[in-house]
Amino acid sequence: MIRSSSRRALLATLGLLLLSLGMLVRAQQPRPLYALPDGNTLAFSSGSLALANNGRTLLAANMLSGTVSIVDIPLREVQAEIAVGADPRAVALTPDSSRAVVVSRGDGALAVINMQARSVERTIDVGAQPYAVVARDASTAYVSLQSTDEVLRVDLTSGEITNRIPVPAMPAGLALWGDFLYVTHFWSGELSLIYLPQQTVVRTVATGSDSALAQSLTIDTRAGIAYLPHSRSADWNPARTYDNSVLPVVSVVDLAALDVRADSRLALNVIDRPQNMPFAAAFDRLRNWLFVVSAGSDALTVVDLATGTARAHIPVGANPRGVLLNLDNSLVFVHNTIDGTLTLIETRTLNVLETLTLSEQTVPVDLRLGAQLFHSAADPRLSRDHALSCASCHFGGQSDGRVWQNIPGGTGSTPALADLDALRRDDMLALVDAKIRDWQAGSGLEIGSLELDALIDYLLALPN
């Protein structure tokens, strides 16, 4: 017969053993912060393109023109172009497609378009440097605001900002899935989760200390996985060369654990070829393919996720920043933001069907040329092997905040390009040409050429 004191000791020992086993199981099988939405719940990602729920109407935010184009897909024609304000970066449609919402970065505003009337019904001041927008319902939108590091909840009917959610630095792309709002952070590559019932950030995950240029996210709702295109800026590398400074990748994030799958990262320069600034992606759940546009290389890469290989590398227009599939995944649309064009590609054959002109651009030709040269790594005069563009480190005229090792002349931090205003034009010409040759390994733009003059004019036009 076991004495009561011995029984108590035995029970205590068993209890500790069970507790230890429970902690071990929990450590081995991390649970989600909250239950993920059902796999059939639609996810909406911010971007420069948006597709109406009728499947035939496509919207494109024309960055240089200050307009939004409405495209009839079956007719392959632009049916309307609506002025929305300076430098529109992103457009979203409400779930019922009754309204479109457009971020005008240059004006610090949100334009609300009545889709039936095809006109702007309201412009809402949101503050400096808005970046992206998604719509939760017919009257609610969320906007990332980089000047104050917030995500705003905006009432589209009243025009009021109803909440301000503090987030880590430089919020950029947004993806909405049920009650989860995911936020990318442009210069750090981090990903934050806002749980909407609480209206607060509940967790932030890093994609790597060398991550940068993270401005979009696409979700595979069936698998609970997100794909985040970005760049890796190897400022720490003492053996840095032009082709290992900034590398193109897509990070894979397990949304249940909100953890980056480091062993699943897609290295586009290995899967496909060297390229610059992967900027947006679209997931084809029917084929298990990922369509990735590289803004600096003017190209679309089609990745077969089952094999980890490239199905195709498709040249497109200048500075593609948006990519979107139609409802039955038979077409993929690529938005070439500096060209102001839309490339239509048939997914069955991966052939380009047509390129549509979206906007009759009124921007001076030299500024358009300068913008293309600033963002491009596709021109061998600017970069060898599509490796680097000016925008890789100075996107939007900003600084990436990094101190680079082993650059020509030693070690140096990336300056904001507003600093160039203090230089004489001849000094600017010499400096920019030297950076292209020494840093980007391009063959260079000839001093006195139209191209180099256009690039300098574009740099001077960038906002301070």
BASE-15373 format. One record per residue (C-alpha): residue in one letter; x, y, z. Coordinates in steps of 0.1 Angstrom, whole numbers, padded with zeros to 4 digits, always signed. Example, Ala and Ser with C-alpha at 12.3 -4.5 7.8 and 13.67 -1.06 7.14 Angstrom:
# BASE-15373
A+0123-0045+0078;S+0137-0011+0071;
//
This chain:
# BASE-15373
M+0000+0000+0000;I+0014+0034-0011;R+0015+0060+0017;S-0002+0094+0011;S+0031+0113+0011;S+0046+0089-0014;R+0015+0092-0036;R+0017+0129-0035;A+0053+0128-0045;L+0045+0104-0074;L+0017+0126-0086;A+0039+0156-0085;T+0066+0138-0105;L+0041+0127-0131;G+0027+0162-0133;L+0061+0177-0140;L+0068+0150-0166;L+0035+0158-0184;L+0042+0195-0182;S+0076+0190-0197;L+0061+0168-0225;G+0035+0194-0232;M+0061+0221-0235;L+0082+0199-0258;V+0052+0193-0281;R+0043+0229-0282;A+0079+0238-0290;Q+0079+0213-0318;Q+0045+0222-0332;P+0042+0260-0330;R+0005+0272-0330;P-0006+0302-0350;L-0012+0334-0331;Y-0048+0332-0344;A-0066+0307-0365;L-0059+0315-0402;P-0089+0322-0424;D-0104+0294-0445;G-0084+0286-0476;N-0113+0297-0498;T-0114+0332-0483;L-0101+0356-0509;A-0069+0376-0502;F-0064+0410-0517;S-0029+0425-0522;S-0020+0461-0529;G-0005+0470-0563;S-0006+0492-0593;L-0033+0470-0609;A-0067+0459-0597;L-0093+0436-0613;A-0131+0441-0609;N-0152+0412-0597;N-0168+0410-0632;G-0135+0397-0644;R-0134+0420-0675;T-0125+0454-0660;L-0089+0462-0651;L-0076+0494-0634;A-0040+0506-0637;A-0025+0535-0617;N-0003+0556-0641;M+0025+0568-0620;L+0039+0594-0644;S+0006+0606-0658;G-0013+0612-0625;T-0042+0591-0638;V-0060+0558-0635;S-0069+0539-0667;I-0100+0516-0669;V-0094+0488-0694;D-0120+0465-0709;I-0100+0432-0711;P-0121+0413-0738;L-0121+0444-0760;R-0085+0451-0753;E-0091+0488-0750;V-0088+0517-0726;Q-0123+0529-0719;A-0115+0558-0696;E-0085+0576-0681;I-0093+0595-0649;A-0071+0622-0633;V-0065+0613-0596;G-0035+0634-0585;A+0003+0634-0585;D+0023+0601-0586;P-0004+0575-0580;R+0013+0543-0568;A-0015+0519-0560;V-0051+0512-0568;A-0077+0489-0551;L-0113+0480-0557;T-0139+0475-0530;P-0151+0439-0529;D-0183+0448-0547;S-0163+0468-0573;S-0185+0499-0567;R-0155+0521-0558;A-0119+0523-0567;V-0094+0538-0542;V-0061+0553-0554;V-0031+0564-0535;S-0016+0597-0548;R+0018+0598-0532;G+0027+0632-0546;D-0004+0648-0531;G-0006+0628-0499;A-0041+0619-0508;L-0066+0591-0515;A-0088+0595-0545;V-0122+0576-0543;I-0136+0568-0577;N-0173+0560-0583;M-0170+0531-0608;Q-0205+0536-0622;A-0200+0573-0629;R-0163+0568-0637;S-0153+0599-0618;V-0136+0610-0586;E-0163+0614-0559;R-0140+0624-0531;T-0103+0632-0524;I-0092+0625-0488;D-0060+0640-0473;V-0041+0613-0456;G-0006+0628-0450;A+0028+0627-0467;Q+0042+0597-0485;P+0013+0572-0486;Y+0023+0541-0504;A-0004+0513-0508;V-0041+0507-0503;V-0064+0478-0498;A-0102+0479-0494;R-0119+0458-0467;D-0155+0466-0477;A-0175+0492-0496;S-0167+0520-0472;T-0134+0510-0455;A-0098+0511-0468;Y-0064+0507-0452;V-0035+0529-0463;S+0002+0526-0455;L+0018+0559-0446;Q+0056+0562-0446;S+0060+0597-0432;T+0046+0587-0398;D+0051+0549-0399;E+0014+0541-0397;V-0014+0522-0413;L-0046+0543-0416;R-0081+0530-0415;V-0102+0554-0437;D-0139+0557-0440;L-0145+0562-0478;T-0180+0575-0473;S-0173+0602-0447;G-0137+0608-0458;E-0125+0605-0422;I-0094+0587-0409;T-0110+0565-0382;N-0078+0549-0368;R-0041+0552-0369;I-0022+0520-0363;P+0015+0524-0354;V+0038+0500-0373;P+0076+0496-0378;A+0095+0519-0402;M+0086+0525-0438;P+0053+0505-0443;A+0048+0497-0479;G+0028+0468-0494;L-0005+0456-0479;A-0023+0422-0481;L-0057+0416-0466;W-0069+0381-0457;G-0099+0379-0435;D-0091+0396-0402;F-0054+0396-0410;L-0037+0427-0426;Y-0001+0420-0435;V+0024+0449-0440;T+0057+0449-0458;H+0084+0474-0448;F+0103+0488-0477;W+0139+0492-0465;S+0141+0465-0439;G+0122+0437-0457;E+0102+0430-0425;L+0066+0417-0425;S+0041+0428-0398;L+0008+0413-0390;I-0021+0436-0379;Y-0050+0417-0363;L-0079+0438-0373;P-0103+0430-0344;Q-0076+0445-0321;Q-0064+0472-0347;T-0028+0466-0336;V+0004+0450-0347;V+0007+0416-0330;R+0039+0404-0345;T+0067+0414-0369;V+0091+0390-0386;A+0124+0397-0403;T+0132+0382-0437;G+0169+0389-0432;S+0192+0417-0420;D+0202+0424-0455;S+0167+0427-0470;A+0155+0458-0488;L+0130+0470-0514;A+0100+0450-0500;Q+0069+0466-0514;S+0044+0438-0521;L+0031+0405-0509;T+0010+0377-0525;I-0008+0349-0506;D-0014+0313-0513;T-0046+0310-0492;R-0048+0272-0497;A-0014+0266-0482;G-0012+0295-0458;I+0020+0308-0474;A+0030+0343-0485;Y+0055+0352-0512;L+0075+0384-0506;P+0097+0397-0535;H+0126+0418-0524;S+0163+0424-0527;R+0193+0413-0505;S+0217+0442-0501;A+0250+0426-0490;D+0266+0458-0476;W+0285+0436-0451;N+0304+0417-0478;P+0341+0426-0478;A+0345+0408-0512;R+0318+0429-0528;T+0315+0430-0565;Y+0289+0445-0588;D+0271+0412-0592;N+0269+0402-0555;S+0259+0435-0540;V+0222+0434-0545;L+0206+0400-0551;P+0170+0393-0563;V+0150+0369-0541;V+0115+0360-0530;S+0111+0351-0494;V+0085+0324-0484;V+0066+0331-0452;D+0046+0304-0432;L+0016+0325-0421;A+0004+0301-0395;A+0036+0304-0375;L+0045+0338-0391;D+0079+0325-0397;V+0102+0328-0428;R+0111+0295-0444;A+0148+0303-0450;D+0153+0269-0468;S+0125+0278-0493;R+0137+0312-0504;L+0137+0316-0542;A+0170+0330-0555;L+0159+0344-0588;N+0194+0349-0601;V+0200+0311-0597;I+0165+0299-0607;D+0164+0322-0638;R+0193+0347-0644;P+0207+0378-0628;Q+0181+0405-0626;N+0173+0437-0606;M+0145+0446-0582;P+0119+0419-0580;F+0089+0440-0571;A+0057+0422-0573;A+0043+0386-0577;A+0011+0368-0587;F+0004+0333-0576;D-0013+0308-0599;R-0028+0281-0576;L-0040+0260-0606;R-0005+0254-0619;N+0015+0262-0587;W+0034+0289-0605;L+0047+0322-0593;F+0048+0352-0617;V+0075+0377-0606;V+0082+0410-0622;S+0117+0425-0619;A+0113+0463-0622;G+0150+0470-0629;S+0153+0443-0656;D+0121+0449-0675;A+0112+0412-0673;L+0088+0386-0660;T+0100+0353-0645;V+0076+0324-0643;V+0087+0301-0614;D+0074+0265-0612;L+0072+0261-0574;A+0070+0223-0576;T+0104+0220-0592;G+0120+0253-0582;T+0129+0261-0618;A+0120+0289-0642;R+0094+0281-0668;A+0100+0312-0687;H+0118+0346-0688;I+0097+0371-0707;P+0109+0406-0716;V+0083+0433-0710;G+0082+0471-0710;A+0100+0496-0689;N+0100+0493-0651;P+0073+0467-0645;R+0059+0471-0610;G+0025+0454-0612;V+0015+0418-0621;L-0020+0403-0619;L-0038+0372-0631;N-0074+0372-0645;L-0101+0352-0628;D-0095+0319-0646;N-0057+0323-0647;S-0057+0322-0685;L-0040+0356-0687;V-0014+0375-0668;F-0011+0412-0669;V+0022+0431-0664;H+0021+0469-0657;N+0051+0487-0672;T+0049+0519-0652;I+0074+0541-0670;D+0062+0530-0705;G+0026+0535-0694;T+0018+0502-0710;L+0001+0468-0701;T+0016+0435-0714;L-0009+0407-0718;I+0005+0372-0717;E-0013+0339-0723;T-0005+0316-0694;R-0010+0284-0714;T+0017+0292-0739;L+0035+0319-0720;N+0034+0340-0752;V+0029+0378-0753;L-0005+0384-0769;E-0005+0422-0769;T+0009+0454-0754;L-0017+0481-0747;T-0009+0518-0743;L-0026+0528-0710;S-0020+0565-0710;E-0011+0594-0733;Q+0017+0606-0711;T+0022+0644-0708;V+0055+0641-0689;P+0084+0656-0709;V+0103+0631-0729;D+0136+0638-0712;L+0122+0632-0677;R+0107+0599-0689;L+0140+0589-0703;G+0157+0600-0671;A+0133+0579-0650;Q+0139+0549-0672;L+0177+0552-0669;F+0175+0557-0631;H+0155+0525-0625;S+0171+0503-0652;A+0197+0476-0650;A+0187+0462-0683;D+0208+0487-0703;P+0245+0474-0705;R+0257+0510-0704;L+0241+0512-0669;S+0249+0478-0654;R+0266+0446-0663;D+0244+0414-0663;H+0213+0432-0650;A+0228+0434-0616;L+0224+0470-0603;S+0204+0501-0610;C+0206+0535-0593;A+0172+0528-0577;S+0186+0497-0560;C+0201+0519-0533;H+0184+0553-0539;F+0148+0543-0546;G+0127+0575-0547;G+0158+0595-0542;Q+0161+0581-0507;S+0190+0564-0490;D+0189+0527-0482;G+0206+0536-0449;R+0235+0512-0454;V+0272+0516-0450;W+0288+0496-0478;Q+0321+0478-0475;N+0347+0477-0503;I+0334+0504-0526;P+0356+0523-0549;G+0375+0547-0526;G+0369+0527-0494;T+0338+0524-0473;G+0308+0547-0476;S+0272+0552-0466;T+0245+0557-0492;P+0235+0594-0495;A+0201+0607-0501;L+0201+0622-0536;A+0188+0655-0524;D+0224+0660-0514;L+0233+0663-0551;D+0216+0697-0553;A+0246+0712-0536;L+0269+0701-0565;R+0276+0720-0597;R+0262+0703-0627;D+0296+0694-0641;D+0305+0677-0608;M+0271+0659-0608;L+0278+0646-0643;A+0312+0633-0634;L+0300+0617-0601;V+0270+0599-0617;D+0291+0586-0646;A+0318+0574-0622;K+0292+0556-0600;I+0277+0539-0631;R+0311+0526-0642;D+0327+0518-0608;W+0297+0507-0588;Q+0273+0492-0613;A+0300+0480-0637;G+0282+0496-0666;S+0300+0508-0697;G+0289+0543-0689;L+0269+0571-0704;E+0289+0595-0726;I+0295+0629-0710;G+0275+0655-0729;S+0250+0628-0742;L+0213+0633-0741;E+0209+0603-0719;L+0233+0615-0691;D+0217+0650-0692;A+0182+0634-0689;L+0194+0613-0659;I+0207+0644-0642;D+0175+0663-0648;Y+0155+0634-0634;L+0177+0634-0603;L+0172+0671-0598;A+0134+0666-0601;L+0132+0640-0573;P+0115+0653-0542;N+0138+0663-0513;
//
